[in-house]
C-alpha cells in the first residue's frame, strides 16, 4: 500500500479495515463515491468548456 506519512496513514488504514472488513463485504461505497466524483467533475469540465 502507500507508505511514507507514518501514523496518519496507519490510522486511516485501520479505519478503512474496520469499516470494510467489519461486515465481511468489500467497501464498495468507496467505488460508488469515486464514480460519482469522476462523473461530476467530467460533467462540470465539459460544461465549463462550452461557455
N, C-alpha and C positions, 0 to 999 in steps of 0.2 A: 504493500500500500504506500501511501505518501508519507515520507518521513522527513523531518527537518525542523519542525517547530516545537517538538517535545511535548510538554504537558497538555497544551491546548488540544492538539490532535488526539492525544490519548484520551482525554475527557470526551471529546465529541465522538470518537470511535466507540467508546464504551456505551455512550447514549445510543448510538446507531445500532450497536449489537443488541442492547436491551430492548429497544423499540422494535427491531425487526425479528430477532430470534426468539423473543419472549413468547410470541404467538405461534412460532413454527412456520411462519409464512414469509416469503421474500418481501422486503419493503417496497412494494410496487407503487405506493403513493409517491415515492420519490421520482419514479419514472413518469408518473402522471403529471406531477408538478413541472418536471423538466420539459415535457412535451408542451404543456400549456405555455410555459415561458418562451420556448423556442417559437411556437406558432404566433404568440402575441408580439414578440419582437419582430418577426418577419413581416407580420401584418402592418405594424407601425412603420417599419422601414419602407415598405412598398408604398404606403400611403404618403409618407413624407416626400418620397421621390417624385410623386405625381405632381405635387404643387409647385 
